């Protein structure tokens, strides 16, 4: 499987971020064709104490071609537009491939 990973830094207003992420962004993102699974992890710290990161989202696709097809859809474009509107300065996006 291939996953699109979104790693978010600490937002200034955590309550507003959480509200938007849960009630607006997640429902938009879950509509992306080909998305197999979406896992969200709230970062609670690091081995050395606090973390500069707040949230990790992993979005799973069958393979890289499925991810590329998904990224061309209107649903994906809507998700990206929403992401930039509320967290563009907080997020780093990556693509990873699971190793067995």
N, C-alpha and C positions, 0 to 999 in steps of 0.2 A: 504494500500500500504506500501511497504518497500522501503527504499531508502539507497543507498550507498552515503555517504557524504565525500567530500574531502575538507579539510580546509587548506589553504595555508598561510604561513607566508610571510612577505614582502620580495620580491626578491631584490637582489642587483641591477640588471639591469631590471627595469620594462618593458622597451620597448622590449627587447629581450624575456622576459617571455611572454608578451602579444602576440607577433608575433608567437612564437612557440605554445602557448596554442590555439590560434584562428585558425592558419593555418595548424598545424600538429596534435596536441593532440586531439582537439575536433572532427575532421573528423574521426580519428581512433576510438575514444570512441563511437561515434554515430552508428558505425557498430555492436556493441555488440548485439547479439540476446536477445530478451526479454526486452530490454531497452524501457520503455514506454515514458519517458520524461526526459529531461536534462535541469536543470535551473542553470544558472551561475550568481552569484552576486558579484560585485566588492565592497569590503568593503571601505567605505569612511571616517570612523571614529568610535568613540564610544561616549557614553554619557559623558565620562570624557576627551574627546579630541581625540588624535591619537590612532590607533589600531595597535597591533603587527601583525594583520592578513590583508591579501591583497585580497583574493578571496575565495569564497565558491561555491562549485559545488554540486548539489543534483541530483542524478541519480535514477529515480523511476522504480520500478519493481512491478509486480502484488502481489507477496508475497515472503517470505523468500526462499521458494523452487525455485522459478523462479530466484532469485538472485544467489543462489548456483549453479544452472545449468549454468547461464550466466558466472559465474566466471571460469568455466571449459573450456570455448570455446577458440579457437585460437584468436578470435578478442579481448577477454578480456585480454589474455596473451600479445597480442601486445600493448594494451593500458597500461598495467602495466609496460611493458618493457620501453615504451616511457616515462611514468611518472617518473620512476626511473632515466632515463637519463638526464632529465632537471629539476626535482623538488623533487628528492628523499629526500633531506635534508630540504625541506620546507613544505612537506605535512603530514597531519595527516588524516587517514581514519577511518570512523565510519560507523556503520549500525544503522539506526533508523527505527522505525515503527510509522506511523501516527496514532494518537489517535483521534477518532471522538467524 
